[in-house]
C-alpha cells in the first residue's frame, strides 16, 4: 500500500469525521459500500452507524500463497476478512500440514 493511498484515505476519513453525525453516517455508507458488500459478516449488519464506524478502520492487505498471517504465540491485534483465496491453520511440527 503506497504512501499516496494512505494519505488520501486519511484525508477522506478526516473530512468525513468533521461532518454532522447523520450526514457522516450517510456519506460513510455510500463511500464504503464496496467494502461492506463483499464481506459476509457485514451483510447481516443493517445498522448504518456500525458500518460507518467500522469501514474507515479497515485496510486492504495481501498475503501470498504459503505466507503466514500469524505465528503461534503472536499477540493478535488484527482481524482479517478473506475476500479471495483460502487460509488454514497448520501444524509446524508436521511439515505445515493444514488441519483446519
Backbone torsions as a table, in degrees:
resi	resn	phi	psi	omega
1	UNK	NA	124.6	-175.3
2	UNK	-81.1	164.6	-179.6
3	UNK	-60.4	-44.7	-177.0
4	UNK	-61.7	-40.6	177.9
5	UNK	-60.6	-46.5	-179.8
6	UNK	-61.8	-42.9	-179.6
7	UNK	-65.5	-45.5	179.1
8	UNK	-62.1	-41.8	179.3
9	UNK	-64.6	-41.9	178.9
10	UNK	-66.2	-40.9	177.0
11	UNK	-60.6	-43.1	178.7
12	UNK	-63.1	-46.2	179.6
13	UNK	-61.2	-41.2	178.7
14	UNK	-63.9	-41.9	179.3
15	UNK	-63.1	-45.8	-179.8
16	UNK	-63.8	-39.1	-179.8
17	UNK	-60.6	-27.2	-177.6
18	UNK	-84.2	-7.7	-179.9
19	UNK	-75.1	156.7	172.2
20	UNK	-58.4	151.2	-170.2
21	UNK	-51.8	-52.3	-177.6
22	UNK	-62.6	-42.5	179.3
23	UNK	-67.9	-38.0	177.8
24	UNK	-58.1	-43.8	180.0
25	UNK	-65.9	-46.7	-179.8
26	UNK	-61.5	-45.3	-179.4
27	UNK	-65.5	-42.0	-179.8
28	UNK	-62.8	-43.4	179.5
29	UNK	-61.4	-39.2	178.9
30	UNK	-70.1	-47.9	-176.5
31	UNK	-63.2	-41.8	-172.7
32	UNK	-98.6	16.3	-177.4
33	UNK	-54.6	-43.8	-178.6
34	UNK	-64.9	-30.7	178.5
35	UNK	-69.7	-51.1	-173.5
36	UNK	-80.7	-20.7	178.2
37	UNK	-72.0	-25.8	-177.0
38	UNK	-91.1	-3.3	-176.7
39	UNK	-115.2	117.6	-175.8
40	UNK	-56.7	-36.7	-179.9
41	UNK	-55.5	-40.4	-177.9
42	UNK	-79.5	-20.5	-177.5
43	UNK	-65.5	-26.3	178.1
44	UNK	-87.0	-5.0	-179.9
45	UNK	-98.7	115.6	179.6
46	UNK	-105.3	5.7	179.7
47	UNK	-85.8	113.6	-178.2
48	UNK	-60.9	-33.5	-178.7
49	UNK	-65.6	-36.7	177.5
50	UNK	-64.8	-46.4	-179.5
51	UNK	-63.3	-42.6	-178.6
52	UNK	-69.6	-23.5	176.6
53	UNK	-81.8	-42.4	-174.6
54	UNK	-77.3	-46.9	-170.5
55	UNK	-58.9	-39.8	177.6
56	UNK	-63.3	-21.8	179.9
57	UNK	-81.0	-16.8	-176.3
58	UNK	-81.6	138.3	179.1
59	UNK	-131.2	137.8	179.8
60	UNK	-70.1	144.9	176.1
61	UNK	-137.1	154.7	176.7
62	UNK	-130.1	132.0	175.9
63	UNK	-123.7	128.8	-178.8
64	UNK	-76.5	170.3	178.2
65	UNK	-58.3	134.7	-180.0
66	UNK	62.6	24.2	177.0
67	UNK	-97.7	135.9	178.7
68	UNK	-79.1	142.1	174.7
69	UNK	-97.6	-45.6	176.6
70	UNK	-131.8	152.4	173.1
71	UNK	-112.0	154.5	177.9
72	UNK	-55.9	130.7	179.0
73	UNK	92.2	-6.9	177.7
74	UNK	-64.6	144.5	167.7
75	UNK	-80.1	120.3	-175.2
76	UNK	-91.5	122.5	-179.3
77	UNK	-122.7	3.3	-177.4
78	UNK	-132.5	155.7	171.9
79	UNK	-118.9	136.0	178.6
80	UNK	-115.4	134.3	173.5
81	UNK	-106.5	120.2	-177.8
82	UNK	-86.8	121.1	178.6
83	UNK	-97.2	-42.1	177.5
84	UNK	-130.4	143.6	174.7
85	UNK	97.1	-164.2	-177.3
86	UNK	-136.4	158.5	172.9
87	UNK	-139.0	156.6	-178.0
88	UNK	-150.4	157.2	167.4
89	UNK	-87.5	137.6	-179.3
90	UNK	-124.0	159.0	178.4
91	UNK	-105.7	101.6	-177.2
92	UNK	-58.9	-32.8	-178.0
93	UNK	-75.5	-10.0	179.6
94	UNK	-121.7	48.0	175.7
95	UNK	57.0	37.0	176.5
96	UNK	58.2	38.3	175.6
97	UNK	-68.2	128.7	178.1
98	UNK	-73.2	128.0	179.0
99	UNK	-115.7	-15.4	173.5
100	UNK	-138.4	NA	NA
